[in-house]
Amino acid sequence: MDEPDAKPALHGWLILDKPFDIGSTPCVSRVKRALREGGYAKAKVGHGGTLDPLATGVLPIALGEATKLAGRMLDSDKIYEFTVGFGAETDTLDGEGEVTESSDRRPALADVEAVLPRFIGSIEQIPPKYSALKIDGKPAYARARAGEDVEMKLRSVTIHKLTTTPAANTESLAEITLTAHVSKGTYIRSLARDIARALNTVGHVTMLRRIKAGPFTLEGAISLDKLDELAKSRCLEQALLPLAAGLDDIPALSVAPDQARQLRMGQRVIGVSATAGLYLATDQSVPVALVECDGVELKVVRGFNLQ
C-alpha cells in the first residue's frame, strides 16, 4: 500500500499546555515526533520560553519560519499563578529540593496583602542557584548539583501586577496562591522566597502554572495527548496558530508584490508613507518581513520565507 503524500512544512505556533514533571526541551522533541508521524515536511522547531519540569501551562512552540520570532517570545511578559507554601525554604526554592530553613510562623491574609506592594514595579532579586543561568559558561544548576558554592548576582526585573487569591482561612495561612504579571527574566521561585521572608517566615513554591506568555494564553493550548492524537490523524493544522499570532502588538503594513520581492531579498524599500516604527510587512496577508520604517524607507529586521 502506498504511503500517503508528504504534507507541506508547517509555519506558525503550537501552544502546549505543558504537563507536570517534563521539561521544555522534551516537549520540543514530542512536537518533532508529531510532525514526523503526521507526515509533514521537515521544519525547524523551538520553544518560546523555558518552563521548569515542575511547572505547567503555556509553552509556545514555534514551527518553521516562526522560529525566527522565538527570541521575541523570550523577551515578552509572562503571567503566572503560583502557590507559596509557608514554613520551609528549600535549596531549589520548590518542592523538589532539600529543606534549608524552617519557621513556625504563618502569616494572615492581611499580612500578605500588606507586603505585596513592595514587590510591584522595578525590583531586584537573586535568581535561584538551581537555575539555567550560566556562570562562566556553565549552568548554575550544574554547578550547584556538583556541590560548588554558587553565588548568584542581583538582577533587575519588573513586576507589573501581583494579586492574591481568596483564602478560606485568613488568619493563619499554610499557603497562599498569587497571580503575577512579570517581565522577562523574573524568577517566580525567587519572588516566592522573598515574599515569605518579608512576612518574617520562609516558604517555597508548591505550584507554578504559566497562564500567559506574550500574546498566548491557555485558551487554544493543547495537551501532549491531543498533540499525539492530531499527529495520528494528520491534522496538526487544526491547532496551528499563524506566524503573525506571535506579533499581535506589531501592526501589519501591506506592500506591493514588487516591494515584497525587494524585502525578501533583504533590500530596502524607499518611498513608503507610514509612521516611523516596527511593522509586519505583508503581501496579500502573507507575512514577508518584520521591518523598521523611518517614515520613508523600510529596512528588513527579520525576513520570512513564505509564499
PEJO-V342353 format. One record per residue. N is the residue number from 1. SS is DSSP state (H for helix, E for strand, L for the rest). OMEGA is omega in radians with two decimals (none if undefined). D_LAST is the distance of its C-alpha to the last C-alpha in whole Angstrom. Layout:
N,SS,OMEGA,D_LAST
N,SS,OMEGA,D_LAST
This chain:
1,L,-3.10,32
2,L,3.04,29
3,L,3.09,26
4,L,3.13,24
5,L,3.09,20
6,L,3.13,18
7,E,-3.13,16
8,L,3.07,12
9,L,3.13,12
10,L,3.09,12
11,L,-3.11,11
12,E,-3.02,14
13,E,2.90,17
14,E,-3.12,20
15,E,-3.14,23
16,E,2.90,26
17,E,-3.02,30
18,E,3.13,31
19,L,3.11,35
20,L,2.97,38
21,L,2.98,39
22,L,-3.11,36
23,L,-3.14,34
24,H,-3.12,30
25,H,3.05,30
26,H,3.09,31
27,H,3.07,28
28,H,3.12,25
29,H,3.11,27
30,H,3.12,27
31,H,3.10,24
32,H,3.12,23
33,H,3.13,25
34,H,3.11,24
35,H,3.12,20
36,H,-3.11,23
37,H,3.13,25
38,L,3.11,22
39,L,-3.12,21
40,E,3.08,17
41,L,-3.07,16
42,L,3.11,17
43,L,3.07,15
44,L,3.12,17
45,E,3.09,19
46,E,3.13,21
47,E,-3.09,24
48,L,3.09,24
49,L,-3.07,28
50,L,2.96,31
51,L,3.08,33
52,L,3.09,36
53,L,-3.11,37
54,L,3.09,40
55,L,3.09,37
56,E,2.98,35
57,E,-2.93,33
58,E,3.05,29
59,E,3.12,27
60,E,3.09,23
61,E,-3.13,21
62,E,3.13,18
63,E,3.04,16
64,H,-3.09,13
65,H,3.11,11
66,H,3.11,14
67,H,3.09,17
68,H,-3.13,16
69,H,-3.09,18
70,H,3.13,21
71,H,3.09,23
72,H,3.14,23
73,H,3.10,24
74,H,-3.10,27
75,L,-3.03,28
76,L,3.05,28
77,L,3.10,31
78,E,3.02,32
79,E,-3.11,34
80,E,2.84,37
81,E,-3.13,40
82,E,3.13,42
83,E,3.06,46
84,E,3.04,49
85,E,-3.08,51
86,E,3.04,55
87,L,-3.13,57
88,E,2.99,56
89,E,-3.12,53
90,E,-3.11,52
91,L,3.09,51
92,L,-3.11,47
93,L,3.02,47
94,E,-3.05,46
95,L,-3.08,48
96,L,-2.99,47
97,L,3.10,50
98,L,3.13,53
99,E,3.14,55
100,E,-3.13,56
101,E,-3.12,58
102,E,3.10,60
103,L,3.08,61
104,L,-3.07,63
105,L,3.07,62
106,L,-3.07,60
107,L,2.98,59
108,L,3.13,59
109,H,3.13,56
110,H,3.10,57
111,H,3.14,57
112,H,-3.11,54
113,H,-3.14,53
114,H,-3.09,55
115,H,-3.07,53
116,H,3.14,50
117,H,3.10,49
118,H,-3.05,50
119,H,3.13,47
120,L,-3.07,45
121,E,3.12,43
122,E,-3.13,43
123,E,3.03,45
124,E,3.11,45
125,E,3.07,45
126,E,-3.14,46
127,L,3.07,43
128,L,3.08,45
129,L,3.01,46
130,L,3.13,44
131,L,-3.09,40
132,L,3.10,38
133,L,-3.07,38
134,E,3.05,39
135,E,-3.06,43
136,L,3.04,43
137,L,-3.11,40
138,E,-3.12,41
139,E,-3.13,40
140,H,-3.10,43
141,H,3.13,43
142,H,3.11,44
143,H,-3.13,46
144,H,-3.13,48
145,H,3.11,48
146,L,3.09,50
147,L,3.13,52
148,L,3.05,52
149,L,-3.02,53
150,L,3.10,49
151,L,-3.14,50
152,L,-3.10,47
153,L,3.07,46
154,E,3.04,46
155,E,-3.13,43
156,E,3.07,42
157,E,3.13,39
158,E,3.03,39
159,E,-3.07,40
160,E,-3.09,39
161,E,-3.12,41
162,E,-3.07,43
163,E,3.13,45
164,E,2.98,47
165,L,-3.11,47
166,L,3.14,51
167,L,-3.14,53
168,L,3.11,56
169,L,-3.05,58
170,L,-3.02,58
171,L,-3.12,61
172,L,-3.01,60
173,L,2.99,57
174,L,3.13,56
175,E,3.09,52
176,E,3.09,50
177,E,-3.08,47
178,E,3.01,45
179,E,-3.09,41
180,E,3.01,40
181,E,-2.94,37
182,E,3.08,36
183,L,3.06,34
184,L,3.06,33
185,L,-3.13,35
186,L,3.06,38
187,L,-3.13,40
188,H,3.11,41
189,H,3.10,44
190,H,3.11,45
191,H,3.12,45
192,H,3.11,47
193,H,-3.04,49
194,H,3.07,50
195,H,3.13,50
196,H,3.14,53
197,H,3.10,55
198,H,3.11,55
199,L,3.14,57
200,L,3.04,59
201,L,3.06,58
202,L,-3.12,55
203,E,3.09,52
204,E,-3.13,49
205,E,3.09,46
206,E,3.09,47
207,E,3.12,43
208,E,-3.11,40
209,E,3.08,37
210,E,-3.09,34
211,E,3.06,33
212,E,3.06,30
213,E,-3.03,28
214,L,3.13,26
215,L,-2.98,25
216,E,-3.13,25
217,E,3.11,28
218,L,3.08,30
219,L,-3.09,29
220,L,3.09,26
221,L,-3.11,27
222,E,3.08,27
223,L,3.07,30
224,H,3.09,30
225,H,3.11,31
226,H,3.08,29
227,H,-3.14,26
228,H,3.14,28
229,H,3.14,28
230,H,3.12,25
231,H,-3.12,24
232,H,3.13,27
233,L,3.09,26
234,L,-3.13,22
235,L,3.08,21
236,H,3.11,20
237,H,-3.13,17
238,H,-3.11,20
239,H,-3.04,21
240,L,3.00,17
241,E,-3.09,17
242,L,3.11,13
243,H,-3.08,13
244,H,3.12,14
245,H,3.09,17
246,H,-3.11,19
247,H,-3.05,19
248,L,3.14,21
249,L,-3.12,23
250,L,3.14,20
251,E,3.09,20
252,E,3.10,17
253,E,-3.12,17
254,E,3.11,15
255,L,3.13,14
256,L,-3.13,14
257,H,-3.13,11
258,H,3.08,14
259,H,3.10,14
260,H,3.13,11
261,H,3.12,11
262,H,-3.11,14
263,H,3.13,13
264,H,3.09,10
265,L,3.11,14
266,L,-3.11,16
267,L,3.07,18
268,L,3.09,20
269,E,-3.08,19
270,E,3.07,23
271,L,3.13,24
272,L,3.11,22
273,L,3.13,25
274,L,3.09,24
275,L,3.13,27
276,L,3.14,27
277,E,-3.13,25
278,E,-3.12,22
279,E,2.92,19
280,E,3.12,15
281,E,-3.13,13
282,E,3.06,11
283,E,-3.07,9
284,L,3.08,10
285,L,3.08,10
286,E,3.13,7
287,E,3.14,9
288,E,-3.10,8
289,E,2.92,12
290,E,-3.00,15
291,E,3.04,18
292,E,-3.14,21
293,E,3.09,23
294,L,-3.13,26
295,L,-3.13,27
296,L,-2.98,26
297,E,3.07,23
298,E,3.09,20
299,E,-3.09,20
300,E,3.03,17
301,E,3.13,19
302,E,-3.14,16
303,E,3.13,12
304,L,-3.13,9
305,L,-3.14,7
306,L,3.10,4
307,L,none,0
